[in-house]
């Protein structure tokens, strides 16, 4: 959890709150239209530590066949996407340090995003009525979730919901695509000639987790919102489909859930990226798949309960009968 003491965390929270208003950000964000936003107050936005682009998003990823990969351990998580029969895997060992990958599969521009503090891994389309956007990491957090920005207008976007919250594009929503987290072994067994993102050219300790023990913490980092209802632990994983949430442990215990219009399954074999300092040493949390009744993959997210409650305060908790 960035290994800071409680006192240091409190000091950081007070410090960043004191400077949470546009006049302190203008020099770094001269193109951002701060007169337009959908947030209730600037104190909602905090500095996560790194400055703008201090966590460098990937703009031109390279790939190689899964059969040629030698560095990734079999239980490590990868974020998987398939478009028009073209499977690609984006290893969390890289997303942990870059958080956004701007890519294109065929004629579909996509943004592959991962927020470690919320465990939120989502893929969005980058093209809409405002053209093709590309995204970077702002260094800001809201409800402990990454605030992205687009390079074209420097509007700020909330990663968990894919909506612009500050700037010219405020209110614009990105389309979420079906994608899922699975183990490297699970991906390459199914797609031996599928593509996997290659190691980026940055100097980073890929394969390590800078947030050791985070998903066993009592409270999220730089989060001062409400805890989830029903006694759900703030850092418990939940499976979100739209505005509904299934507790991860319920899916794990039952193995198969068919409710409303979705079928959710669990399979062992994937390590937690946010447990041990080395990702492959993390405990086995398993793989969730979400499909409709016809077997088609459904857009979803597996995130921490506090983030679901923060962004879907009126969301529905699916506890079963």
N, C-alpha and C positions, 0 to 999 in steps of 0.2 A: 504493500500500500504506500509506495514511494518512501517508506521507512522514515517517516517524520513523527516526532513526538506529538502528543495531544496539545501541548503548549504552542509548539511551532505551527501546528495546523490552525489553532485559534488565532494566532498572530497573523498568519497568512490570510485567513478569512476576513479579519477586520481590515487588513491593509488593502486587499483588492476591493472590498466593498466600498471603502472610502474613495476610490478612484473609478467607480463603476458609473461613468457617465460620458457622453460623447465628447465633451470638450477635452478630455484626457486622451481620447483615441484618435482625434482628427489627424495628427501628424503621421500616424501609422496607417490610417484608412482615409486618405483624402478623397477617394472616389465613392465612398459609402454615403448614401443618403440617410442620415440619421433622423431626418424629420418624419420618416415613415417607418412604423414598426407595429407589430401585433402583440408585443409583450406589455405586461402591466406596469413594469418599472425597471429601470436600468440596473438596479441592485440584483436582479435575477441573474445577470451575466457576470461571471467571475473569471479571472485569469487562472488557467490551469497550470501556469508555470512557464512553458515555452512561449516565445513570441510568435507572431504571424510567420508561418512557414518554418517555425523552429522544428516542427515535425514535418518532414518533407513528403508531400504527396507524390505518388508515381504518375508521370505523365505519358511515358512511352514504355510499357512493360514488354519484356521479351519472354518467350515460352519455349519449352522443349517437350518431347514426348515423355509420358509417365514412365515408360520402360527404361529411360536413360537417367532417371533421377537417382542420386546416391546419397544425398545429405539428409533427407527428411526421414524421421523415425516413423514406423508403421502406425503408431497410436496418435501421432500428432494431428491436430485439427486442421482441416482445410475448408475454405468456403467454396462451395461447388455451384456452378451455373451451367445450364445446357440451353443453348439457343439453336434452333433448327438442326438438331442432331450434332452440334459441336460442343462437347464437354470441355470445361476449363476448371482448373483448381487453383485457388489463390491461398497459399499457405499462411496460416496465422502467424507463423514465425517471422514473416515479413510484414504482414498487416499490423502486427503489434508495434512496429517501429515507424510505420508510414501512414496507417489509418485510412488512407484513400488511395485507390488505384483507378486512374482514368484509362479506360480500355474501349475497344470496339470489337464486336463479334459480328462478322458479316457487315451488314449496313446498320447495325444497332449500336450506338454509342452508350456505354454504361459507366457508372461509378460504383466501384466495389468498396464498401465502407465497413470499418470495424472500430467501435468505441470500447476500449478495454474496461473503462470504469463502469460501463453499463452492460458489458458482455454482448453488445448489440452488433450483429453482423448482417447488413442489409445491402442489396444490390438495387440500384435505381437506373432508369433510363435517363440519359443526359440531354435528350432532344425533346423539345416541346414547342409551344407556340412562340417562344422567345429564341428559337434557334438551338444550336448545340452549345451547351455549357461545359466548362471544365472546372474542377473543384480542388481547393486546397484546404489546409487545416489552419483555422484562425488562431488557435491557442487559447480560445475562450471556452468556457463551460457554462451550461445552464442545466440545473438539476443534475449536475455531474455528467451530463451528456455532451459529447463533442458538438461544437458549433463549427460547421463548415462555411466556406465562402466560395462564390464563383468568381473566376478571374475576369469575366466580362463586365460585370457591374459592381463587383465586390459587395453584393448583398450577402447577408448572413443567413445560413440555413441550419435548422435543427436536424441533426442526423437521425434521431430516433423516429421522427415523424415525416422526414423528407419535405419539410415546408420552409419557405423563406420567412424569417421572422423580423428582419431588419433590412431596410434599403429599398431600392427601386422595385425589386421583384417580390416584395412582401405579399404573402398570401398565395403565391404560386406553389403548387404541390408537384413533386416528382412522382412518377409512376414506379411503384415497387415491383420488382420482378421475382418470380419464384427462384429461390436459392436456399441452400441449406448447409449446415456445418456437419462434416463427417470426418472420419479418420482417413489418413493417407492410404492405409491398407484397403479400406472400403472403396475409396475412389479408384485406385489403380487396379484392383481386382475386377471392377466393373468396366473400367476404361483403360486397358493396358496401353493403348495408343492415343488416349486422350492427352490433352495438353496440360502442363502445369507451369505456373509462373516461375521464371528463373530467378536466381538470387540477384537482388538489385546491386548496383555498383557503389552503394554507400558503405561507409565504415560503421557498421552497427553489430552488436553481439547477437546476431540472428540465432534463434533457437532458445534464447533466454527470455525470462519473464521479469520485467522491472517492478512488477507489482506482487512480489512473492507473498502468498497467503491472503491475497485480497478477497477471494470469494469465501473465506472463512471469517472475515472481519465482522465486527458488531455493527458497523455503520459505514456507509459509502463515503468516499473522499469528497470534500467540499460540497456536501449536500445538507441543506438545512430545511428540507421540506418534510411533509408528513410521512410517517411510516405507512406501509400498506395496511388495509383493514383485515379483519378476520384472524388476526394473530400471525399472519404470514411474515416470515423473516425478511427484512429488506433486501438481503443479498441471496435469497432463494431464487433459483432460476424458474422462469415461467415461459410457457409457449404462447406467444401472442399471434392470434389471427384476427386482423381487424381490431375491434375494440373488445375482444374476448381473450381471457387468459386461463390456461390450464396449468396447474402446478406441475412442475417438472417431475417431482417425486411421485405424484399420482400416476403420470404416464409411465415412469420407470417401474413402479410397482405392478401396474396392470399390464404393461407391455403393449396393449392395443386398446385404443379408445375410439369409438365411433359415435359422435354426437353432432347434432344439428346437421351441417352439410360437409363435415370434414372427418377424415380418418387419420389418427395420429398413432405412430408406432415408435418403439424404442428398441435399440440394439446396442449391446455392449461393444467396447473397443476403442472409444475416443477419450483421450486425456483432457482434463481441464487445462486450459491455457493460463489460468490465473491462480493456480495452486502453488506448485513448487517453483523455485527459481529457474529450473530447466523445464521447459514445456513438456518434454517427453516423459518426465518423472512425475507429472501430475496424476492425481487420482482419476480413475475411470468414471467419467460421467455419462458416457454413452452417446449415441446418435439419435436424434429426433428426425422423423420424416413426417410431413404433413401433405396429404393428398385429398382430392375430392372423391366422391363415390365411384367415379369412373377411372380412378387411378392416376389422374393428372396432378402434378405437383402444384401446391398452393403457396402463394406468397405468405411468409410468416417471419417471425423472429423469435429467438430464444434469448431473453434478456433478464436482468435482475428485476425482482418484484417492485423495488422502490421506483424504478424508472417507468414501469408500466403504470403504477399509480400516479406518478407525477404528470405524465403526458395523457393518460386516459383516466382522470379521476372518477369519471362516471362509468368506467368500463365494467364489463360483466365477468365475474369470477366463476369459472366452471368447476364446481365441486362434485358434480355427478349426483346420483340419487342417494 
